[in-house]
Amino acid sequence: MAALLARLAINIIRMMSVIVVLRRIEQCGISFNPSADISPDNIKDDIIPSREVGITYEDFEACI
């Protein structure tokens, strides 16, 4: 039973992450926030290897 719940929770989080990405692309294009640990010089040169995506309450409600 615990393994079933763990798999269910993981799949819900995966669905939420896909919904978040699709909603961000729909609303803002592909402009996600750069991660905090990237140097300002790299951001200025548009060299951004990782970006931060947060799940908002609206994204959560869209998933449920």
N, C-alpha and C positions, 0 to 999 in steps of 0.2 A: 504494500500500500504506500509506503514512504517513497519507494522508487517511482511509482506512478505519479505521485504528487510532485516530485522533483522534476520529472520529465514534462509534466504539464506546465509547471512554473517556467521552465526554460523555454518551452515553445511559446508561451504567452509573451515573454520578454523578447524573443526573436521577432514575433509578429509586431510588437510595439516598436521595435527599432526600425523595421521596414516602413511602418506607417509614419514614423517621425521623419525619416529621410524623404519619403514621398511628399509629405506635407511641406517640408522645408523647400524642396525643389519647386513645388507648385506655388508657394507663397513668395519665395525670395530668389528663385533661380538656384544656382549652386554655390551660394555664398554662406558657408558655415564659418563660425568663429575659429580663428587659429588657436591652437593649444597655447597655454600660458608659458610653457618652457621654451618656446621658439624665440630666437633672438630677433630684436627689432630690425636688424640689417637684412635678415632672411625674409621677414615679412615685407620690407620695403622692396626687395628684389623679387617678390612673389614666389619665393621658394618655401612652400608650406607642406611639409611631409605628413602632418597630422592635424586634424581639426576636431573641435569639440561639438558634440550634438547632445542637447539635453531634452529630456522628455517632459513636456508641460502637461498640465491637467487636461487641456483640450485634446492633446494627443492620446492620453490615457482614455478619455471618454470616447474618442473616435475608435479606439481598439475594442472597447467593451461594447 
